[in-house]
Amino acid sequence: MAKKSDARANIELKCSECGFIIRPTEKNKKNTPDKLEVKKYCSKCRKTTDFKEKK
């Protein structure tokens, strides 16, 4: 079985509007050292909002 790389980190995304936290997701620390910011659908707000990496 393959090992997971140390370059990948598990992160949680938080809605910038309501603070809703999405399930853990992965990001590559080498390619994106800054905080991740993604537009996703928030089921609590019921619209597409910016999700930022939770510390």
C-alpha positions as CSV (number, residue, x, y, z in Angstrom):
1,M,0.0,0.0,0.0
2,A,1.3,3.5,-0.8
3,K,2.3,5.9,1.9
4,K,0.8,9.4,2.1
5,S,3.3,12.1,1.4
6,D,4.4,14.7,4.0
7,A,3.7,17.4,1.5
8,R,-0.1,16.9,1.9
9,A,-1.9,18.4,4.8
10,N,-5.5,17.9,6.0
11,I,-7.3,21.3,6.4
12,E,-10.8,22.4,7.2
13,L,-12.6,25.1,5.2
14,K,-14.7,27.8,6.9
15,C,-17.4,29.9,5.2
16,S,-16.6,33.6,5.3
17,E,-20.3,34.6,5.5
18,C,-21.7,32.3,8.3
19,G,-18.7,30.4,9.7
20,F,-19.9,27.0,8.6
21,I,-17.0,24.5,8.5
22,I,-16.8,21.9,5.7
23,R,-15.4,18.4,6.1
24,P,-11.6,18.1,6.0
25,T,-9.9,18.4,2.7
26,E,-6.3,18.1,1.5
27,K,-3.9,20.6,0.1
28,N,-0.3,20.4,-1.1
29,K,1.9,22.5,1.2
30,K,4.7,22.8,-1.3
31,N,2.5,24.2,-4.1
32,T,0.3,26.4,-2.0
33,P,2.1,27.6,1.2
34,D,-0.4,30.4,1.7
35,K,-3.9,29.9,3.1
36,L,-6.3,28.3,0.7
37,E,-9.3,30.3,-0.5
38,V,-11.9,28.6,-2.6
39,K,-15.5,29.4,-3.8
40,K,-17.8,26.6,-2.8
41,Y,-21.5,26.1,-2.2
42,C,-22.5,26.6,1.5
43,S,-25.5,24.5,2.5
44,K,-26.2,26.7,5.5
45,C,-26.2,30.0,3.5
46,R,-27.7,28.2,0.4
47,K,-25.4,30.1,-2.0
48,T,-21.8,30.1,-3.3
49,T,-19.4,31.9,-1.0
50,D,-15.7,32.1,-0.3
51,F,-14.3,29.4,1.9
52,K,-11.0,30.1,3.7
53,E,-8.6,27.7,5.3
54,K,-9.3,27.4,9.0
55,K,-6.3,27.8,11.3
